[in-house]
Amino acid sequence: MNPTIEKFGYPATLVHEFADLPREAFAEQADVIAAVETALARFTSYERINYLMLMMVDPNVHFHVIPRYAEPRSWNEIAFADEGWPGPPRLDRSIELDRKLLQTLAGKVAANFR
């Protein structure tokens, strides 16, 4: 583990893990994308979804999955607006949740996996 991955709430924010992927394992990516999109659709209705692979510091292969929507979504009495809609996601305008809420949110999404 490193400070960057911890900054994003790992391991509490992990919803699924695939370790030591051989080249053939990337065929599984279609199944993973379908599961992620199904889980997010069950959790909240989104209009689009963005997948970003951003690995400037963190050496672990991973994607940031960002559900996109024109109107704010609410969870746990917190309104989440998509500040960049319909353009690129505004990662600098995200709501920072404390570790407990972040873990709870990740658990709610993960509970929707098949």
BELQUI-V912607 format. One line per field, one symbol per residue. phi: phi as a letter, one per 30 degrees, with the letter a starting at -180 (. if undefined). A space follows every 50 residues. Layout:
# BELQUI-V912607
phi->???
This chain:
# BELQUI-V912607
phi->.bedddecidcdcdcabbchddedddddeddddddddddddddadccbbc cccbbdcddddacccbdcadceccbhicdccddcecdddcddcddccded dddddddddddcdd
